[in-house]
């Protein structure tokens, strides 16, 4: 929530655009101005030597948080002017030199806090943008993975359907060959292996030895006086 608020309300000096004035921002601005005025009045009625001007620092940091860098810069300039004016208008206390040194240290702390807060806000915005980019990339990868899973499921479904269709065709072929008592063999000329149906081996008096065998082996297993029923290899 803090990082989202910083990203929304605090931008760099080069890219910050005037925000649309709303009731909430107007009320926040008035409260910040009132806080600066209250610190100044307290400083004017406090004798020199008391570090009342250090109260400008939380007011300026609140300005950075609520309104952004430009408004905080204006509040810092205003606080600097009022700190110097408080040196003159404050009742007598310690010497002017010690009071001036004390207020000088206060101003250094004020602008250091403002600049550090600005850098912190910019770094926070950059980290938030990097986080958003990483989340977007992770989301895209998840979508890609989901798409790949969907494609995988579709391919598996297609393979299962084709396998079922092929098995159905093979079952029909087996039924036809059993019904007609046709003997069939498939001879692969590249591997010189043949696949014979049980009807073919039974029809020619062979004993089924393996699903695949070379046609050259058939010549040695022919029954006596019967020629080899398969074509001879070239």
Phi, psi and omega in degrees: 000318180296316181294323178295321178294317178297318181295329183280320190256344186238120177235168178288164183294334182277332188247000184286135179246151179298126180277153178292129183287124176241177181294320181295317179292324178295317178295319179297319179296317180297320179295322179293317176298320179295323178295317178298317178297321178296320177296321180295317178297319177297323179292324181291332182260002179256133181298157178298145181111339175268130185278063178288328183296346179292344178290347175293334185296308178297330178294317179293323177293323175295324176296319177298321181289318188271323189241348179104179189291317184296317178295320177295325177296317178297317179295326177294317178296316179298319179294324178296315180297317181290330176295318178293320179295325178294332176298326182275321187270348182290149177297163182295144178205245175287176182294157181297324182296314180294321179293322178294319178296319179297318180289329175296317176296324178297317179294321177298316178295323180298308183287331174294319179294319179297314181293318177296321177296322177296313179297319178297318180295317179297317180295323179295318178296317179298317178296321179294320177294320177297319178298317179296320178296319178295319178297321178294318178296319177297319178297319178295320178294322177296320177296319178296317178297320178295321177296319178296320177296320178297316178296320179298316179296320179296318179296317178297322178295319179295317178298318179296320179294315179295322178297318178295320178295318178295318179296322177296317179296320178295320178297318178296319179297318178298319179297319181294315181294324176292322182288323183266352182058036178274138175262131185229139171224154180238119184252116177270111184288339180283318179263351181057037174243148182235144176247121185248146175278154178303326179295324181292315180294321179291325181295327182256011174075021178267153174265131181295116181258313180207164180289332181233134176204161182275145179299337179296334181285342183289331183295329181277351182247009178293144173298154181299132177082000180249128179287160179295127185282351182261156177294147181281144179292149181291000000 
